Amino acid sequence: MAARNTARKRAFQILFEADQRGTDVVTVLADWVRHARTDTRQPPVSEYTMELVEGYAGYRSRIDDLISQYAVDWTLDRMPVVDRNILRLGAYELIWVDGTPDAVVIDEAVELAKEFSTDESPTFVNGMLGRFKELKPTLRREA
């Protein structure tokens, strides 16, 4: 599904931008939506992109706690900003979105890591999200 792939990439870019600017992801999402409406060169922000960003925003603290808890030898603030935001997006979609198979969520996150991060990042992202997949029933109950 190319549309979902594009939606995930844009959601990642919004999370990344918010992290870099030190601002709320919903504010950045609103900026993107407004910009797409006023600049015909900008593609529209899809419903699924909005769902992913707003969904992450709703679970932000829990997701960051999970990443911090399971990232061996990495604190959240020391983690590469790209990896941190790919994991945030992937964790939200994996744990709280039911419409996409877990394997697809993990594969898409790994592809984002291959495209935007270091050579070691795809393995790191795959391992972290694989662990969340194993713990998914417990993690959903705890939220």
N, C-alpha and C positions, 0 to 999 in steps of 0.2 A: 504494500500500500504506500505509494509515493506520497500521498497527501498526509498520512500520519507521520511518515518519516520527516517531511518538511515541517510539520507542526512541532515535532519533538526538537528539531534543530532550532527552530525559532524560540521555543520555550527555553531551551538551554541558553541561547543568546541573551534572552531577557534576564534569566537568573544570573548569568555571568555579568551582564552590564550592571545590574542592581548591586551585586557583590563588589564590583570595582568602584562604583560610585558611592557605596556605603548608604544606599537608600532602599526603601521597601520595594519588593518585586511588583506589587500591585500598582505602585506609582509608575514604574518603568513600563509595565504593560499598558497602562492608560496613555503614556507618552507614545508608545508604538501605535496604538489604535488611532489616536488623534493624528499622528503623522501620516498614517496610511490613508486617512480620510482626506487630508489636505494636499498630499503630494501624490500625483498620479503615477510617479515612478516607483513608489513603494507598494509592494504587494500587500493585500489585506491580511490582517491577523485572523487566522482561522479560529473557529469555535473550539477545536481541540487544543490549540495552543493556549487559548484563554482558560480552558478547563484545567490543563496541566499546571499553569502558573498559579491560578487561584487555588487549586487543590494543594499544591505545595505550600502556598502561603498559609493555608489553614492548619497544616501539620508541621510547619517550619521548626518549631522547637523540638518536637518529638523526633523528626528526621535528623536534625543536627545531633541530638543526643545519641541516636542509634549509630550514626556514622562515627561519632567520637568513641562510643563504647566498643565497637567492633573493628576499628582501624588499628591494627597492631603497630605499635611504634610510630604512629602518626597522630598528632593533635590536629584538630580541625583547622586551626589558624596556620599551621605549618604545611598543610596539604596544598599541593598546587591548586590554584583557583579554578582551573578548568576541571580537574578531577573532582574537586569538592562539589561543583555545580552539576556535573554529570551524575554524580552519586545522589545528590539531592533529588534531581528530576527522576532518575531511575528508581530510587527508593519509594518515592510517592507513587509512581505508576505501578510498580511491582506490588506494593503492599495494599494500596487503597483503590486502585482502578481494576474493575473486574472484566472489562471488555477485551483485554489484550492478553494473549497467552504469555506466561512468564518467560518462556524462552525467547519470544520476540522482544520483550522489554529489555532483557539482558543483552541480546544481540545488538539491538539498536544503540544501547548505551556504549557497548564496546566499539561500535562503529564510530560514534561521536569521539570517543577517546583516541581512536586511530587517526581520525581526521584533524583533531584540534590539540592533542596533547603529546606527551613523550612516548618513546618506544615501550617503556615499562607500564604505562598507564592502562592499556587494554587488559593486561593480566590482572592488575590491581582492581580495576572496575569490575571485571568478571568475577573475581574472587569475593569481593564485598557483596555484590548483588546476589551471587550464588548463596552466600551465607544468609542473606535476608530472605531469599526464596525458601530455604530450609526452615527458617524460623517464622515464616509468614503467619501461620495460624496463631501463634503465640503473640506476635507483634501486633496483630490487629486487635486481639482481645485486650491487650495492655493499653492501647490507645484509647 
